[in-house]
């Protein structure tokens, strides 16, 4: 139980804005558990967002644009902009059109360039536009706000386990060397099974959740190949970028399904 509690605290400490002022042992068990908890942390954030959107739609006259903005803003707030920062750095590095080594240097550079700004601008505007369209067509259900952040973090874990790190240093490399891959893989499949069972119960066995899982698997393969070709491996920034990118793909999928 102590290791489980430590894993939950680590997930909040490293991947959310929630302050956890406690020194927690970074063992193989707790780090593996931290990644296993991440999808559920995503679902928890999604539940808070869903409750907020429900309250706004029931008790205020909020417009669809405002609701879409609130969704994007709350997820960014809960993560402290961590994943958005990774997407910015990836945009700067990729659109520099430099060789691999230079791209890796740009990933590590804390400064933000024009390509990074443009990348994050299109990402955020794209999310707001797609969410607005879903609201406009009355096709956005509250379960989607819970399921998608869970699903993207499952995808991130598989993505992380499937690649070597681009550099043998940094936090991502530290985590990579301490993950129990077999255990985490099993836990991710269990997480998917539990989540899908709950969503099927809510939606009445709709095919949409299965379509989302299938699209996530395709996005995982495409982004993995993109990472290998342009960066030679995974990094902390690319983990954050994978969550943001997969999230947009899944929202677009929902729009097309609608």
N, C-alpha and C positions, 0 to 999 in steps of 0.2 A: 504493500500500500504506500509505503514511503517513496519508493521509486516512481510509482504512478503519480503521486502528488508532485514530486520534483519535475517529472516530465511535463505536467500541465503548467507548472510555474515557468519552466524554461520556454515553452511555446508562447506564453504571454510575454515573457521578458524579451525574447528575440524577434518576435513577429507581430507584436501589437504595440500600441502607444501606452498601454497600461503599465504604470511603474511597479516593478517588483524589486524592492530593495532588500534582496537577500542573496547571499552567495550560495549557489547551488552546485553540487558536484557534477562535472561534465564527464560522466562515464559512458561506456558503450550502451548500457541499459537506458540511462536517462536521455541520451541524445536520440537513440532509436525511438524511445517513447515520445520524445518531443515531436518528431516528424509524424508519428502515428496520431498525435493529438491535433495536428494542424488542421485537417479537414473539419474536425468538430469545432475548433476555434472559429473557422470560417463560417460554419453553420450557425454558431452562436451569434457572430456579428450579423449574419443575414437575418436571424430571428429578430434582433433589435431593430434592424432596418425595416423589416416587414411590419413590425408593430408600429413603428413611426409612420410609415406610409398608410397603414390602416387608420391610424388616429387622424392623420391629416385629411384623408378622403372622407372620413365619417363626420368630423367635427369642424372642418374648415372648408373654404371654397378655393383651395389651392389649385392652380392650373397644372396641366400635364407637364409643362416645361419645368415648373418649380419642383414637382415631384421627381422628375428625372434628375434634376440637379441635386436634390436632397440625397437620392440614392448614391450617386457618384461621390458626393461630398462626404457622406457618412463613412463609406468604405475607406476613402482616403484618410479620413480623420482617425478611424480605428487602427489603421496600420501605420500611422504616422508618416504616410507618404513613402514608405519604404519601397514598395513595389513600383510605384511611379518613378522613383529615383533610379531604379534599375532599368526601367524602360527608357528614360532619358539618356542614361549612359550608353545603352545599347544603340539607340538612334544616333548619338554622336559618333560612336565607334564605327558602325556599319556604313553610314553615309559619308564617312571620311574617304572611302574608297582607297584606303591605304593597305599595306601588306598586313599579315596576321599579327606580327609582333607589335606593330604600331597601333593596331586596333586594341590589342590587350593593354597597351599603355594608356590609351584613351579611356578604356573602361575604368582604370584605376585613378584617373584624373578627376579630382573633386569639382573642377570647373565645368560649367555648362556652356556648350557651344550652340550655334544657330540651329544645327541639325537636331540637337536634343530638344530645343525649344519647339521646333516645328513638329517633331515626333509626338511630344506630349500634348501639344495643342490639338493635333488631329485625333489622338487617342481619346482625350476627354470629350471633345466635341462629337466624335463618333459615338461614344457611349450615350451621351445625352440625346442625340438625334434618334438612335435606335430605341432607347427607352421611351422617348416621347412618342414614337410611332406605335409602340406596343400599348401605351396608355391610350393613344388616340383610337386605336382599333379595339380597345377593351379586351386585349389578349394577354395582359400581364397579370399573372396570378401570384399570390403571396408565396406559394411554395417555391417558385422560381428564385426568389430572393434568398432563400435558404439553401436550395440545392446547388445552385451555380457556384457560390464561393466554396462549398464543400468539394464539388467536383474538380474545380481548378486546382485545388491543393492536393487532391489525389493525383492529378496529372503531373503536378510539379514534383511530387515524390518519385513517381516512376521515371520522369525525365532526369532527375538528379541521380538516381541509382543506375541509369543506363549509360552514363558517360563518365569518363575520367575528367578531372579538373584541368582547366586550361593552364593553371600555374600551381606549383607545389608549395603554395603559401596562402595565407588568408583564412578567413573564417569558414568559407565553403570547403576548403581542403581539410581543415581541422574536423569539420563535421563528417565529411566523406570518409575519412579514415577510421571513424568510430561508429559508423552505422552498421548494424547487423542486417545485411541486405535480405537474407531469406526471411527473417522475422518480419521486417518492415513490409516486404512484398505480401506476405500472408495477411498482415493487418490491414493493408490497403484494400485487398479483395474482400475481407470481412466488412470493412467500412462501406464499400460499395454495395455489398449485399444488404446490409442493414438499411442504408440510405434509400436504396431502390425499393425495398419492402415498405418503408414508411411512405414514400412518394406514391407508390402504387395504391396504397390504402387511401391516401388523400385524393388522388386523381381518378380512382376507379379503373386502374390498369390501363392508363393511357400509354400510347407508344412514344409520346414525346420524350420522357426521361431516357428511354433506350436509344432514341435518335441522338440525344445529347451525349450519351456515353460513347456512341459510335463516332460522332464528330470529334469528340475529345481525343479518341484514340488516333484518328487521322491527323489532327492538329499536333499531337505529340510526336508522331513520326516525322511530319514535315518540319517542325521546329527543331527536332533533334538533328536532322540532316543539315538544316540551316546553320545550326551551332557548330557542327563538325567542320563544315566547309569554310566558315568565316572566322571562327574563333578557336577551333581545335579542341574544344572541351567546354565544360560548364564552369560558371563562376557565380558568386553571390548575386551580382547584377542581373545575370541572365536568368537566375531562378525567379527573381522579382518580375522580370520582363515576361517570363513564360506565363505567370499567373495573369498579368494584365492582358496579354495577347490572347490567351485561351478564353478569358472572360468575354472579350469583344466577339470572338468567333462564336461562342455559345449564345450570346444575346442576338447576334445576327441570325443564327440558326433558328431561334425561337420566332423571330420576325418572319422568316421564310416559311416556317411550319404554320404560322398563323394564316 
